[in-house]
Amino acid sequence: MSPTSSPLAGLRVLDLSRLLPGPYATLVLADLGATVDKVEDPDVGDATRHMPPQRDGEGALFYGLHRNKRSLTLNLKTPEGRDALVRLVAHYDVLVESFRPGVMDKLGVGEAVLRAKNPRLIYCAISGYGQTGPDRLKAGHDLNYVARAGLLGYGGEAGGAPAFPGVQVADIGGGSLFALVGILAALHERERTGVGRFVDVSMTDGALAFLHLHLAARLFAGAEGTPLTRGREALNGGYPSYGLYRTADDRWLAVGALEPKFFGALATRLGRPELLDDAYVPGELGERVKAELKRIFASQPLAHWRELLAGADLCVEPVAEGDEVLSDAQLRERGLFVEAEDAQRGIRVTHLLTPLRMGEIPLRPPPALGQHSRDILEAAGFTAEEIARLGA
């Protein structure tokens, strides 16, 4: 494969999902070369089109999630819209939706109907709690899912409140990424069997995977183990060598010097090599080391620590704040921020690329609502009269 080829060229994806989890998954597919056609309600479209912040009346969230996609409007509450969707799936490899379980069935376009029309179709449903279980119909958002999965309870200061994650761990990590894994695995299976499959993605299940290391160890310990405890364990704040420390100018350092060789080198650089002696001792001795590190780092501003620790292999990083990440030399060198002209809108935009890049990524601007409806329907064999009726 040449460096400029697109790994998923020729793959056709019909995206009925909304908001974040499904659209980010299909953004990755689009960046890898798949043709992604987004099905939207003809009246309002995806809700992110209207959410703040906005630029010239257009939602920035929508813009950031829908480059390299096309937009088709269908009213799935009408017989004409439902019939059109059933006809369309014959031309696609993958369908992604993020409705609550059962909604597509109530509309008459559920998995059984669509895969009867196209047995090769891979149908991926992303939901909060999955397609089965007593809470499968329960409403929720990212914060609810990470709370239910135990992630919130594991992070934060010992004896204090859970740490607010600030980002959508369940949506992206539990929803988008596991949807991608499921879709790509199903595509590989289809090469062997010729048949698609249903992919059931629960954002809560996916969020639970972030506790795998800790919870698996807890399960193995059995009755001899102790429950996971906030702020008391090696990787959630219990060790002095793995934590966050405030500087004199109210900035923060992330110290991840978990191994003794790294923490010993850090302690030596700080002029306190003896701190290594009790750095991995639980209880009062370890807490004394942590308290001393807090005192040391709080004595000087971040710039001082940047200079002192520069060039040392210590697993210590400043906590980036605000727009600092945009000027990070490493991220810039990796090509994660790319400027491109949007001739359709007459603006220049910096795109945040998806991390997995396997060839040249096109940067076609996000579509206007229904911009490609006629093109998509004509390519699927709809007549001009049928397209007109759907538009009405």
Disulfide bonds with the S-S distance in Angstrom:
none
